[in-house]
Amino acid sequence: MSRDEHFEALLPAEMAAKAEQLGVAKAQQARGRTFALAVLAGAFIGVGAVFSTTVIAGAANVLPIGVTRLLAGLAFSVGLILVSVGGAELFTGNTLMVMAWVSGRVRTRHLLESWAIAFVGNALGALATALLVFASGQYQFWGGAVGAAALAGAAHRLSFGFTQAVALGVLGNALVCLAVWLSFSARSSADRIACVVPPIAAFVAAGFEHCIANLYFVPIGLLILHGAPPEFWSAIGASPQDFAELDVASFLLRNLLPVALGNVIGGGALVGGVYWFVYLRGRSP
């Protein structure tokens, strides 16, 4: 019996052709539209980060670390579900545009321009989400447990060396782009959700890094560090001096830059490049 094209999932060769076509479409998309969708994507990832932080608040001394991280990953997957099903432009997922670029169907200038617009829009959306969450005072809920988890997460992300951060970024976006890649096979929203959750849960549970997520995780920590009232610090039994390593320069140079570099390698080379080599190499542009 032949495969029903309307209901059966796409096969990998068809997924590769779809990824290439989507890369071309993204490169040709109006820049204003790309930017607006990128802001949405940054906000969606920020929402996933809020959910993830809230879910693990207070769990440090209650649950095994593996269980805690798994819960964080399952919650964070909401962000990419919103991007995938709701429609948005995520810089890290768009590293798969490399497939269309290597095929010669997208020019280097257009690829880099699309990535730059997506990154800036993502950053704006994630930072705006952090500001809104801080203004809401949500970090003070449940005796400051959410804020304490946010501070710990931000500090952890600034504890890596440059090379380690690059490697964690490679691994993180390899899994994110595998989630995007799997979603290319989907025929329904339910399919997309089922494809997205496992790789995203794995990347978060393992402690890998994602530059756009970090544009929420670290800024919310910085906002809490510099703006939380004294009663918050009393509630969590800590002081701002305990998080002295949290600063903007360290975030930009020791985390955001190397993680973004690793994300491009992980998504563009290890996923996009490999699948281009397997399924699209040798085809005419």
N, C-alpha and C positions, 0 to 999 in steps of 0.2 A: 504494500500500500504506500503510495507516495506521500511525502510530507506535506501537510496543509500549511501553506505559507502564511495564512492569516492567523493561525493559532499556535503553531509550534515555534519554539525559541529559535533565533538565528544561530547558525553554526559559526565557528571561529573565522572562517574565510569571509563569510558575509559580514561578520562583526568588523573585520578589518576594513572592508570596503566602506562600511557605514562610518567608521571612525575617520577615514580619509575624507569622505564627503562632508562630515560635520566640521572637520578642520578647515576645509575650503569655505564653508558657509560662515564660520566664525571669523575668518580673515576678511571676508567680504561684508560682514555685517556693519551697519551704520555705527560709528564710534559712540554717538550719544546713547544708542540703545545698549551697546556693550557696557558702557560705564554704568548706566542705571541698573542693569542686570547684575553687574559686579558688586555694586553697593548692596543689593539684595543678598547676594551670596555671602558677603562678609557678615551681614546681619544674621543670616541663617546659621552660619558656623558659630557666631557668637551665642545664638540661642542654644545650640547644642552644647556649647561650653558652659553656659549657665546651668543647664539641666544636669550635666555631668558633675559640676562642682557641688550642686545642691544634693545630688544623690549620695555622694561619698562624704558629705559633711558629718563629722562626728564618728565616722566608721573606723578610724585609724586603730583604736585599741579594742575594737569589738569584733571585727571580721578579719580573716586572713587576708594578706595583701593581694593575693591572686584574685580572690572573690571581689574585693573592693575595686580592683582595677577592671575586672570584667564588667561590673555594674557601671563603672565610669564609661567604659567603651560602648556598652549597649545604649546608654543615655546619650552619649555624644553623637551616635549614628543618626539621631534626629536631624542634625545639621545637614548632613549630605543627602538624607532623604528629602528634605525641603529643597535643596539645590536640584536634585535629580528629577523629582516629580513636579515640583513647583516651577522649575525653569529659572536658572540663574547662571552667571558666568563666574566660575571659580578658577583662579589663577593656577592652582596646583593641578586641577583636573584638566585644564587647557594645555598642560605640557604635552598631552597626547596629540596636539596639533602638529607635533614633530613628524607624525606619520604622513601628513599631507605635504609638509615641507620637504622631507627627504624624497618624496615622490616627484618633487618639482612642481607641485600644483599650488604652492603658497610661497611667495617671495620672502626672503629673510627679513626685509624691512616690515612687511605686513605681519609676520609672526611676532617680531619683537614689539611692534606697536600694539598689537592685540594683547600680548602678555603684560605690557606696561600699564595699559588702561585697566585691565582686569585686576592687577595687583593694587593699583591706587584705589580703585573702587572698592575692592575687598577690604583694604585697610580702613577706608572711611566708614564702611558699614560695621566692621568689627569694633572700631574705636567708638563709634556712636552708640553701639550697643553697650559697651563698657561704661560709658558716661551715663547712659540712661539707667542701667542697673545700679550704679553707684548712687545716683540721685534718688532712686527709689528706696534706698536704705535696706535692700534685701539682704545685703551682706551681714546685717546685724540680727537677722532672724535666728531664733532658737539659741539664744545666748551667745550669738556671734560665731556659731559653728560654721556657717557658710563663709563668712569672712576669713576665719582661721584657715579653712581649706583652700580658699583662693590665695591667701598669702603664702601658704606652704607650696602650692603649685607653682606660683610665680618664682619663688626662691629656687625651687628645684630646677626650673628651666634655665636659670643663670649659673648653675653649678657645673656645666659641661665645659671641657676644653673645646677649641675651635674644630679640631679634627673629629672629635667625638660627636659634636653637634652636626657636622656635615654627614657623618655616617648614620646618625639617628634620623636625619632628614631624608637621606636616600631610602632607608627602610620604611619610613613613615609614608612617603608619597608613592613608593612602589605599591603599598597596600591600598592607598586611596585610589590610585589609578587602576589597580586591579578591580576595585569596586566599580569604578566608572566603566571600565572595559566590560565587566560582566553585565552591567546594565544595558550595554548595547545589544545584548541578546534578547532583551525583554520585549514582550508583546502587550504588557499591561502595567498599570501602576503597582499592582501587587507583586509582579515579577521584579520590578525595579527595587522595591523595598527589600524583598528577599535576597536580591543580589548585593545590596549595599551593606546590610547590617553585619554579616560575619567578618569581612575584611576590615571594616572600620572598628568593630569591637576588638579585633586582634591587634590593630595598630595602637590603639589607646591602651589596651591591657598590657602590651609589651613595653610601653613607655617610649615609643618612637615619637618623632617630632614633626610638626606641621606648622609652617610659617604663618598661615592665615589664622589658625586657631590661636597661635601665640600672640597675635595682635589683639586678642581679647584677654587671654589668660594673664599675660604680664601687665598690660595697662590697668586691668582691674586691681591687681595687686598693688601697683604704684598709687592708684587713686585711694585705695584703702589706707596704705602706708602714710600718705601725706594729708588725708582728709578725714579720717575716722575720728570721732570724738573720744575723749578720755574714758567714758563709760564702756566703749567697745573694748579698749585695751584691758580694762579691769575685768570685763566679762570673760575674756579668753586667757587671762593670766599671762600676758606678754606685753612688750613695749616696742615702739618703733625701732629702737636700737637693736632688737633681735633680728631685724631684716635690713641691716645697713647695706648689705650687698645689692639690694634692689635699687637700680638707678637706670635712667634712660640710656646713657652711653653704653653701659654694659649690655643692656637689652639689644641695642642696635648692632653692636660689634661682636658680641660673644654668642648671641642667639639668633636674631633675625637674619643677619647676613649669611652665616654658615648653614642655617637650616634651610633658607630659601635656595641656596646653591645646591644643597643635597636633595631638596625636593625636585629641582629641575632635572638632576641626574637620575633620580629614582623613577620619576614619571616619564621623562622624555626618552632616556636611554634604555633603562631596564624593562620598561613596559612598552612604550610606543616604538622604540627602536627595534626591540626584539620581535614584536609582532609584525612590524613592517618587513623585517628581514625574512620572516617565515612565510608571510602571505602576500606581500605586495611587491617584493623585490623583482626587478626585471620587467615590470609592467610599464607600458608607455604612459607618460603623464597626461 
